[in-house]
Amino acid sequence: MTSIERSAYPRFKRLITARELHVFFTPGEEERAWVEEVTDSDEHQLAPLVALKSYQRTGGVE
């Protein structure tokens, strides 16, 4: 059986350090500007940012 690491469904590591969170999940200025454009209010900005950064981290386009 193929290991999960080699499957089409990437996963996050079980433990993520504070440094990794900062480096990989802090949105840049372009990303902040984009999310302001695509959301109706400040309260709705977290979900698209988390989805974007998660997609990037699991092998999507940066």
mmCIF file of the N, C-alpha and C atoms, coordinates in Angstrom:
data_MODEL
# 
_entry.id   MODEL 
# 
loop_
_atom_site.group_PDB 
_atom_site.id 
_atom_site.type_symbol 
_atom_site.label_atom_id 
_atom_site.label_alt_id 
_atom_site.label_comp_id 
_atom_site.label_asym_id 
_atom_site.label_entity_id 
_atom_site.label_seq_id 
_atom_site.pdbx_PDB_ins_code 
_atom_site.Cartn_x 
_atom_site.Cartn_y 
_atom_site.Cartn_z 
_atom_site.occupancy 
_atom_site.B_iso_or_equiv 
_atom_site.pdbx_formal_charge 
_atom_site.auth_seq_id 
_atom_site.auth_comp_id 
_atom_site.auth_asym_id 
_atom_site.auth_atom_id 
_atom_site.pdbx_PDB_model_num 
ATOM 1   N N  . MET A 1 1  ? 0.834   -1.174 0.000  1.00 0.00 ? 1  MET A N  1 
ATOM 2   C CA . MET A 1 1  ? 0.000   0.000  0.000  1.00 0.00 ? 1  MET A CA 1 
ATOM 3   C C  . MET A 1 1  ? 0.888   1.250  0.000  1.00 0.00 ? 1  MET A C  1 
ATOM 4   N N  . THR A 1 2  ? 0.489   2.271  -0.739 1.00 0.00 ? 2  THR A N  1 
ATOM 5   C CA . THR A 1 2  ? 1.245   3.513  -0.824 1.00 0.00 ? 2  THR A CA 1 
ATOM 6   C C  . THR A 1 2  ? 1.128   4.289  0.480  1.00 0.00 ? 2  THR A C  1 
ATOM 7   N N  . SER A 1 3  ? 2.245   4.866  0.919  1.00 0.00 ? 3  SER A N  1 
ATOM 8   C CA . SER A 1 3  ? 2.200   5.661  2.148  1.00 0.00 ? 3  SER A CA 1 
ATOM 9   C C  . SER A 1 3  ? 1.463   6.967  1.885  1.00 0.00 ? 3  SER A C  1 
ATOM 10  N N  . ILE A 1 4  ? 0.917   7.549  2.937  1.00 0.00 ? 4  ILE A N  1 
ATOM 11  C CA . ILE A 1 4  ? 0.140   8.787  2.806  1.00 0.00 ? 4  ILE A CA 1 
ATOM 12  C C  . ILE A 1 4  ? 1.004   9.932  2.271  1.00 0.00 ? 4  ILE A C  1 
ATOM 13  N N  . GLU A 1 5  ? 2.299   9.914  2.561  1.00 0.00 ? 5  GLU A N  1 
ATOM 14  C CA . GLU A 1 5  ? 3.196   10.961 2.072  1.00 0.00 ? 5  GLU A CA 1 
ATOM 15  C C  . GLU A 1 5  ? 3.311   10.966 0.552  1.00 0.00 ? 5  GLU A C  1 
ATOM 16  N N  . ARG A 1 6  ? 3.045   9.830  -0.062 1.00 0.00 ? 6  ARG A N  1 
ATOM 17  C CA . ARG A 1 6  ? 3.165   9.731  -1.509 1.00 0.00 ? 6  ARG A CA 1 
ATOM 18  C C  . ARG A 1 6  ? 1.817   9.754  -2.211 1.00 0.00 ? 6  ARG A C  1 
ATOM 19  N N  . SER A 1 7  ? 0.776   10.056 -1.483 1.00 0.00 ? 7  SER A N  1 
ATOM 20  C CA . SER A 1 7  ? -0.560  10.059 -2.071 1.00 0.00 ? 7  SER A CA 1 
ATOM 21  C C  . SER A 1 7  ? -0.886  11.416 -2.686 1.00 0.00 ? 7  SER A C  1 
ATOM 22  N N  . ALA A 1 8  ? -2.053  11.508 -3.284 1.00 0.00 ? 8  ALA A N  1 
ATOM 23  C CA . ALA A 1 8  ? -2.503  12.750 -3.909 1.00 0.00 ? 8  ALA A CA 1 
ATOM 24  C C  . ALA A 1 8  ? -3.092  13.712 -2.890 1.00 0.00 ? 8  ALA A C  1 
ATOM 25  N N  . TYR A 1 9  ? -3.135  13.308 -1.625 1.00 0.00 ? 9  TYR A N  1 
ATOM 26  C CA . TYR A 1 9  ? -3.755  14.126 -0.587 1.00 0.00 ? 9  TYR A CA 1 
ATOM 27  C C  . TYR A 1 9  ? -2.722  14.512 0.454  1.00 0.00 ? 9  TYR A C  1 
ATOM 28  N N  . PRO A 1 10 ? -2.007  15.610 0.233  1.00 0.00 ? 10 PRO A N  1 
ATOM 29  C CA . PRO A 1 10 ? -0.978  16.009 1.198  1.00 0.00 ? 10 PRO A CA 1 
ATOM 30  C C  . PRO A 1 10 ? -1.597  16.400 2.534  1.00 0.00 ? 10 PRO A C  1 
ATOM 31  N N  . ARG A 1 11 ? -0.843  16.204 3.593  1.00 0.00 ? 11 ARG A N  1 
ATOM 32  C CA . ARG A 1 11 ? -1.290  16.543 4.931  1.00 0.00 ? 11 ARG A CA 1 
ATOM 33  C C  . ARG A 1 11 ? -0.255  17.417 5.614  1.00 0.00 ? 11 ARG A C  1 
ATOM 34  N N  . PHE A 1 12 ? -0.702  18.139 6.619  1.00 0.00 ? 12 PHE A N  1 
ATOM 35  C CA . PHE A 1 12 ? 0.216   18.914 7.431  1.00 0.00 ? 12 PHE A CA 1 
ATOM 36  C C  . PHE A 1 12 ? 0.915   17.985 8.416  1.00 0.00 ? 12 PHE A C  1 
ATOM 37  N N  . LYS A 1 13 ? 2.085   18.414 8.880  1.00 0.00 ? 13 LYS A N  1 
ATOM 38  C CA . LYS A 1 13 ? 2.758   17.677 9.936  1.00 0.00 ? 13 LYS A CA 1 
ATOM 39  C C  . LYS A 1 13 ? 1.909   17.769 11.197 1.00 0.00 ? 13 LYS A C  1 
ATOM 40  N N  . ARG A 1 14 ? 2.066   16.810 12.086 1.00 0.00 ? 14 ARG A N  1 
ATOM 41  C CA . ARG A 1 14 ? 1.289   16.818 13.333 1.00 0.00 ? 14 ARG A CA 1 
ATOM 42  C C  . ARG A 1 14 ? 1.661   17.998 14.218 1.00 0.00 ? 14 ARG A C  1 
ATOM 43  N N  . LEU A 1 15 ? 2.930   18.329 14.273 1.00 0.00 ? 15 LEU A N  1 
ATOM 44  C CA . LEU A 1 15 ? 3.396   19.442 15.093 1.00 0.00 ? 15 LEU A CA 1 
ATOM 45  C C  . LEU A 1 15 ? 4.038   20.500 14.204 1.00 0.00 ? 15 LEU A C  1 
ATOM 46  N N  . ILE A 1 16 ? 3.561   21.707 14.326 1.00 0.00 ? 16 ILE A N  1 
ATOM 47  C CA . ILE A 1 16 ? 4.117   22.825 13.560 1.00 0.00 ? 16 ILE A CA 1 
ATOM 48  C C  . ILE A 1 16 ? 4.702   23.810 14.559 1.00 0.00 ? 16 ILE A C  1 
ATOM 49  N N  . THR A 1 17 ? 5.941   24.193 14.357 1.00 0.00 ? 17 THR A N  1 
ATOM 50  C CA . THR A 1 17 ? 6.594   25.115 15.285 1.00 0.00 ? 17 THR A CA 1 
ATOM 51  C C  . THR A 1 17 ? 6.082   26.539 15.076 1.00 0.00 ? 17 THR A C  1 
ATOM 52  N N  . ALA A 1 18 ? 6.317   27.380 16.056 1.00 0.00 ? 18 ALA A N  1 
ATOM 53  C CA . ALA A 1 18 ? 5.930   28.792 15.960 1.00 0.00 ? 18 ALA A CA 1 
ATOM 54  C C  . ALA A 1 18 ? 6.654   29.451 14.792 1.00 0.00 ? 18 ALA A C  1 
ATOM 55  N N  . ARG A 1 19 ? 7.900   29.071 14.554 1.00 0.00 ? 19 ARG A N  1 
ATOM 56  C CA . ARG A 1 19 ? 8.669   29.636 13.440 1.00 0.00 ? 19 ARG A CA 1 
ATOM 57  C C  . ARG A 1 19 ? 8.031   29.265 12.098 1.00 0.00 ? 19 ARG A C  1 
ATOM 58  N N  . GLU A 1 20 ? 7.637   27.989 11.956 1.00 0.00 ? 20 GLU A N  1 
ATOM 59  C CA . GLU A 1 20 ? 6.986   27.549 10.725 1.00 0.00 ? 20 GLU A CA 1 
ATOM 60  C C  . GLU A 1 20 ? 5.665   28.283 10.506 1.00 0.00 ? 20 GLU A C  1 
ATOM 61  N N  . LEU A 1 21 ? 4.903   28.466 11.575 1.00 0.00 ? 21 LEU A N  1 
ATOM 62  C CA . LEU A 1 21 ? 3.658   29.224 11.457 1.00 0.00 ? 21 LEU A CA 1 
ATOM 63  C C  . LEU A 1 21 ? 3.926   30.626 10.950 1.00 0.00 ? 21 LEU A C  1 
ATOM 64  N N  . HIS A 1 22 ? 4.937   31.248 11.517 1.00 0.00 ? 22 HIS A N  1 
ATOM 65  C CA . HIS A 1 22 ? 5.277   32.620 11.116 1.00 0.00 ? 22 HIS A CA 1 
ATOM 66  C C  . HIS A 1 22 ? 5.761   32.672 9.661  1.00 0.00 ? 22 HIS A C  1 
ATOM 67  N N  . VAL A 1 23 ? 6.675   31.793 9.313  1.00 0.00 ? 23 VAL A N  1 
ATOM 68  C CA . VAL A 1 23 ? 7.271   31.810 7.977  1.00 0.00 ? 23 VAL A CA 1 
ATOM 69  C C  . VAL A 1 23 ? 6.263   31.448 6.887  1.00 0.00 ? 23 VAL A C  1 
ATOM 70  N N  . PHE A 1 24 ? 5.484   30.403 7.100  1.00 0.00 ? 24 PHE A N  1 
ATOM 71  C CA . PHE A 1 24 ? 4.627   29.885 6.047  1.00 0.00 ? 24 PHE A CA 1 
ATOM 72  C C  . PHE A 1 24 ? 3.193   30.407 6.051  1.00 0.00 ? 24 PHE A C  1 
ATOM 73  N N  . PHE A 1 25 ? 2.736   30.947 7.161  1.00 0.00 ? 25 PHE A N  1 
ATOM 74  C CA . PHE A 1 25 ? 1.329   31.331 7.236  1.00 0.00 ? 25 PHE A CA 1 
ATOM 75  C C  . PHE A 1 25 ? 1.084   32.822 7.434  1.00 0.00 ? 25 PHE A C  1 
ATOM 76  N N  . THR A 1 26 ? 2.133   33.633 7.530  1.00 0.00 ? 26 THR A N  1 
ATOM 77  C CA . THR A 1 26 ? 1.940   35.075 7.605  1.00 0.00 ? 26 THR A CA 1 
ATOM 78  C C  . THR A 1 26 ? 1.650   35.594 6.201  1.00 0.00 ? 26 THR A C  1 
ATOM 79  N N  . PRO A 1 27 ? 0.490   36.233 5.998  1.00 0.00 ? 27 PRO A N  1 
ATOM 80  C CA . PRO A 1 27 ? 0.163   36.720 4.649  1.00 0.00 ? 27 PRO A CA 1 
ATOM 81  C C  . PRO A 1 27 ? 1.018   37.925 4.261  1.00 0.00 ? 27 PRO A C  1 
ATOM 82  N N  . GLY A 1 28 ? 1.346   37.981 2.973  1.00 0.00 ? 28 GLY A N  1 
ATOM 83  C CA . GLY A 1 28 ? 2.080   39.116 2.443  1.00 0.00 ? 28 GLY A CA 1 
ATOM 84  C C  . GLY A 1 28 ? 1.130   40.256 2.104  1.00 0.00 ? 28 GLY A C  1 
ATOM 85  N N  . GLU A 1 29 ? 1.683   41.378 1.711  1.00 0.00 ? 29 GLU A N  1 
ATOM 86  C CA . GLU A 1 29 ? 0.866   42.552 1.380  1.00 0.00 ? 29 GLU A CA 1 
ATOM 87  C C  . GLU A 1 29 ? -0.067  42.290 0.201  1.00 0.00 ? 29 GLU A C  1 
ATOM 88  N N  . GLU A 1 30 ? 0.420   41.590 -0.822 1.00 0.00 ? 30 GLU A N  1 
ATOM 89  C CA . GLU A 1 30 ? -0.438  41.253 -1.976 1.00 0.00 ? 30 GLU A CA 1 
ATOM 90  C C  . GLU A 1 30 ? -1.611  40.380 -1.558 1.00 0.00 ? 30 GLU A C  1 
ATOM 91  N N  . GLU A 1 31 ? -1.331  39.418 -0.686 1.00 0.00 ? 31 GLU A N  1 
ATOM 92  C CA . GLU A 1 31 ? -2.391  38.524 -0.223 1.00 0.00 ? 31 GLU A CA 1 
ATOM 93  C C  . GLU A 1 31 ? -3.410  39.278 0.629  1.00 0.00 ? 31 GLU A C  1 
ATOM 94  N N  . ARG A 1 32 ? -2.940  40.189 1.458  1.00 0.00 ? 32 ARG A N  1 
ATOM 95  C CA . ARG A 1 32 ? -3.859  40.997 2.272  1.00 0.00 ? 32 ARG A CA 1 
ATOM 96  C C  . ARG A 1 32 ? -4.732  41.882 1.383  1.00 0.00 ? 32 ARG A C  1 
ATOM 97  N N  . ALA A 1 33 ? -4.121  42.486 0.373  1.00 0.00 ? 33 ALA A N  1 
ATOM 98  C CA . ALA A 1 33 ? -4.889  43.338 -0.542 1.00 0.00 ? 33 ALA A CA 1 
ATOM 99  C C  . ALA A 1 33 ? -5.931  42.503 -1.291 1.00 0.00 ? 33 ALA A C  1 
ATOM 100 N N  . TRP A 1 34 ? -5.540  41.321 -1.733 1.00 0.00 ? 34 TRP A N  1 
ATOM 101 C CA . TRP A 1 34 ? -6.481  40.447 -2.455 1.00 0.00 ? 34 TRP A CA 1 
ATOM 102 C C  . TRP A 1 34 ? -7.670  40.077 -1.592 1.00 0.00 ? 34 TRP A C  1 
ATOM 103 N N  . VAL A 1 35 ? -7.402  39.679 -0.340 1.00 0.00 ? 35 VAL A N  1 
ATOM 104 C CA . VAL A 1 35 ? -8.496  39.238 0.520  1.00 0.00 ? 35 VAL A CA 1 
ATOM 105 C C  . VAL A 1 35 ? -9.432  40.396 0.866  1.00 0.00 ? 35 VAL A C  1 
ATOM 106 N N  . GLU A 1 36 ? -8.917  41.611 0.933  1.00 0.00 ? 36 GLU A N  1 
ATOM 107 C CA . GLU A 1 36 ? -9.783  42.769 1.161  1.00 0.00 ? 36 GLU A CA 1 
ATOM 108 C C  . GLU A 1 36 ? -10.723 42.983 -0.024 1.00 0.00 ? 36 GLU A C  1 
ATOM 109 N N  . GLU A 1 37 ? -10.231 42.686 -1.231 1.00 0.00 ? 37 GLU A N  1 
ATOM 110 C CA . GLU A 1 37 ? -11.050 42.844 -2.439 1.00 0.00 ? 37 GLU A CA 1 
ATOM 111 C C  . GLU A 1 37 ? -12.152 41.790 -2.542 1.00 0.00 ? 37 GLU A C  1 
ATOM 112 N N  . VAL A 1 38 ? -11.854 40.569 -2.114 1.00 0.00 ? 38 VAL A N  1 
ATOM 113 C CA . VAL A 1 38 ? -12.803 39.469 -2.327 1.00 0.00 ? 38 VAL A CA 1 
ATOM 114 C C  . VAL A 1 38 ? -13.772 39.242 -1.165 1.00 0.00 ? 38 VAL A C  1 
ATOM 115 N N  . THR A 1 39 ? -13.610 39.986 -0.080 1.00 0.00 ? 39 THR A N  1 
ATOM 116 C CA . THR A 1 39 ? -14.513 39.814 1.058  1.00 0.00 ? 39 THR A CA 1 
ATOM 117 C C  . THR A 1 39 ? -15.345 41.073 1.278  1.00 0.00 ? 39 THR A C  1 
ATOM 118 N N  . ASP A 1 40 ? -16.495 40.882 1.923  1.00 0.00 ? 40 ASP A N  1 
ATOM 119 C CA . ASP A 1 40 ? -17.412 41.989 2.181  1.00 0.00 ? 40 ASP A CA 1 
ATOM 120 C C  . ASP A 1 40 ? -17.051 42.785 3.423  1.00 0.00 ? 40 ASP A C  1 
ATOM 121 N N  . SER A 1 41 ? -16.438 42.130 4.400  1.00 0.00 ? 41 SER A N  1 
ATOM 122 C CA . SER A 1 41 ? -16.127 42.817 5.645  1.00 0.00 ? 41 SER A CA 1 
ATOM 123 C C  . SER A 1 41 ? -14.876 42.218 6.274  1.00 0.00 ? 41 SER A C  1 
ATOM 124 N N  . ASP A 1 42 ? -14.334 42.925 7.263  1.00 0.00 ? 42 ASP A N  1 
ATOM 125 C CA . ASP A 1 42 ? -13.142 42.450 7.962  1.00 0.00 ? 42 ASP A CA 1 
ATOM 126 C C  . ASP A 1 42 ? -13.374 41.101 8.629  1.00 0.00 ? 42 ASP A C  1 
ATOM 127 N N  . GLU A 1 43 ? -14.598 40.858 9.095  1.00 0.00 ? 43 GLU A N  1 
ATOM 128 C CA . GLU A 1 43 ? -14.898 39.614 9.792  1.00 0.00 ? 43 GLU A CA 1 
ATOM 129 C C  . GLU A 1 43 ? -14.784 38.390 8.886  1.00 0.00 ? 43 GLU A C  1 
ATOM 130 N N  . HIS A 1 44 ? -14.825 38.572 7.595  1.00 0.00 ? 44 HIS A N  1 
ATOM 131 C CA . HIS A 1 44 ? -14.801 37.444 6.656  1.00 0.00 ? 44 HIS A CA 1 
ATOM 132 C C  . HIS A 1 44 ? -13.435 37.221 6.011  1.00 0.00 ? 44 HIS A C  1 
ATOM 133 N N  . GLN A 1 45 ? -12.405 37.873 6.483  1.00 0.00 ? 45 GLN A N  1 
ATOM 134 C CA . GLN A 1 45 ? -11.100 37.782 5.847  1.00 0.00 ? 45 GLN A CA 1 
ATOM 135 C C  . GLN A 1 45 ? -10.267 36.575 6.283  1.00 0.00 ? 45 GLN A C  1 
ATOM 136 N N  . LEU A 1 46 ? -10.528 36.043 7.456  1.00 0.00 ? 46 LEU A N  1 
ATOM 137 C CA . LEU A 1 46 ? -9.693  34.949 7.960  1.00 0.00 ? 46 LEU A CA 1 
ATOM 138 C C  . LEU A 1 46 ? -9.814  33.679 7.125  1.00 0.00 ? 46 LEU A C  1 
ATOM 139 N N  . ALA A 1 47 ? -11.020 33.269 6.794  1.00 0.00 ? 47 ALA A N  1 
ATOM 140 C CA . ALA A 1 47 ? -11.225 32.001 6.080  1.00 0.00 ? 47 ALA A CA 1 
ATOM 141 C C  . ALA A 1 47 ? -10.503 31.949 4.730  1.00 0.00 ? 47 ALA A C  1 
ATOM 142 N N  . PRO A 1 48 ? -10.636 32.970 3.865  1.00 0.00 ? 48 PRO A N  1 
ATOM 143 C CA . PRO A 1 48 ? -9.904  32.882 2.589  1.00 0.00 ? 48 PRO A CA 1 
ATOM 144 C C  . PRO A 1 48 ? -8.382  32.911 2.775  1.00 0.00 ? 48 PRO A C  1 
ATOM 145 N N  . LEU A 1 49 ? -7.899  33.629 3.783  1.00 0.00 ? 49 LEU A N  1 
ATOM 146 C CA . LEU A 1 49 ? -6.452  33.647 4.028  1.00 0.00 ? 49 LEU A CA 1 
ATOM 147 C C  . LEU A 1 49 ? -5.954  32.280 4.492  1.00 0.00 ? 49 LEU A C  1 
ATOM 148 N N  . VAL A 1 50 ? -6.684  31.637 5.377  1.00 0.00 ? 50 VAL A N  1 
ATOM 149 C CA . VAL A 1 50 ? -6.290  30.305 5.845  1.00 0.00 ? 50 VAL A CA 1 
ATOM 150 C C  . VAL A 1 50 ? -6.334  29.311 4.690  1.00 0.00 ? 50 VAL A C  1 
ATOM 151 N N  . ALA A 1 51 ? -7.360  29.390 3.860  1.00 0.00 ? 51 ALA A N  1 
ATOM 152 C CA . ALA A 1 51 ? -7.457  28.491 2.706  1.00 0.00 ? 51 ALA A CA 1 
ATOM 153 C C  . ALA A 1 51 ? -6.307  28.723 1.730  1.00 0.00 ? 51 ALA A C  1 
ATOM 154 N N  . LEU A 1 52 ? -5.988  29.973 1.461  1.00 0.00 ? 52 LEU A N  1 
ATOM 155 C CA . LEU A 1 52 ? -4.893  30.304 0.539  1.00 0.00 ? 52 LEU A CA 1 
ATOM 156 C C  . LEU A 1 52 ? -3.556  29.807 1.061  1.00 0.00 ? 52 LEU A C  1 
ATOM 157 N N  . LYS A 1 53 ? -3.249  30.115 2.314  1.00 0.00 ? 53 LYS A N  1 
ATOM 158 C CA . LYS A 1 53 ? -1.955  29.725 2.867  1.00 0.00 ? 53 LYS A CA 1 
ATOM 159 C C  . LYS A 1 53 ? -1.853  28.204 3.010  1.00 0.00 ? 53 LYS A C  1 
ATOM 160 N N  . SER A 1 54 ? -2.942  27.541 3.328  1.00 0.00 ? 54 SER A N  1 
ATOM 161 C CA . SER A 1 54 ? -2.944  26.077 3.416  1.00 0.00 ? 54 SER A CA 1 
ATOM 162 C C  . SER A 1 54 ? -2.698  25.452 2.047  1.00 0.00 ? 54 SER A C  1 
ATOM 163 N N  . TYR A 1 55 ? -3.356  25.999 1.032  1.00 0.00 ? 55 TYR A N  1 
ATOM 164 C CA . TYR A 1 55 ? -3.159  25.513 -0.333 1.00 0.00 ? 55 TYR A CA 1 
ATOM 165 C C  . TYR A 1 55 ? -1.699  25.683 -0.755 1.00 0.00 ? 55 TYR A C  1 
ATOM 166 N N  . GLN A 1 56 ? -1.145  26.849 -0.465 1.00 0.00 ? 56 GLN A N  1 
ATOM 167 C CA . GLN A 1 56 ? 0.250   27.083 -0.820 1.00 0.00 ? 56 GLN A CA 1 
ATOM 168 C C  . GLN A 1 56 ? 1.184   26.112 -0.101 1.00 0.00 ? 56 GLN A C  1 
ATOM 169 N N  . ARG A 1 57 ? 0.924   25.863 1.170  1.00 0.00 ? 57 ARG A N  1 
ATOM 170 C CA . ARG A 1 57 ? 1.803   25.022 1.983  1.00 0.00 ? 57 ARG A CA 1 
ATOM 171 C C  . ARG A 1 57 ? 1.722   23.551 1.575  1.00 0.00 ? 57 ARG A C  1 
ATOM 172 N N  . THR A 1 58 ? 0.584   23.097 1.095  1.00 0.00 ? 58 THR A N  1 
ATOM 173 C CA . THR A 1 58 ? 0.447   21.687 0.739  1.00 0.00 ? 58 THR A CA 1 
ATOM 174 C C  . THR A 1 58 ? 0.804   21.396 -0.712 1.00 0.00 ? 58 THR A C  1 
ATOM 175 N N  . GLY A 1 59 ? 1.444   22.335 -1.353 1.00 0.00 ? 59 GLY A N  1 
ATOM 176 C CA . GLY A 1 59 ? 1.956   22.054 -2.682 1.00 0.00 ? 59 GLY A CA 1 
ATOM 177 C C  . GLY A 1 59 ? 1.296   22.824 -3.800 1.00 0.00 ? 59 GLY A C  1 
ATOM 178 N N  . GLY A 1 60 ? 0.437   23.765 -3.478 1.00 0.00 ? 60 GLY A N  1 
ATOM 179 C CA . GLY A 1 60 ? -0.186  24.604 -4.494 1.00 0.00 ? 60 GLY A CA 1 
ATOM 180 C C  . GLY A 1 60 ? 0.793   25.659 -4.991 1.00 0.00 ? 60 GLY A C  1 
ATOM 181 N N  . VAL A 1 61 ? 0.359   26.458 -5.871 1.00 0.00 ? 61 VAL A N  1 
ATOM 182 C CA . VAL A 1 61 ? 1.178   27.524 -6.449 1.00 0.00 ? 61 VAL A CA 1 
ATOM 183 C C  . VAL A 1 61 ? 1.319   28.653 -5.441 1.00 0.00 ? 61 VAL A C  1 
ATOM 184 N N  . GLU A 1 62 ? 2.516   29.191 -5.327 1.00 0.00 ? 62 GLU A N  1 
ATOM 185 C CA . GLU A 1 62 ? 2.732   30.338 -4.437 1.00 0.00 ? 62 GLU A CA 1 
ATOM 186 C C  . GLU A 1 62 ? 2.735   31.617 -5.211 1.00 0.00 ? 62 GLU A C  1 
# 
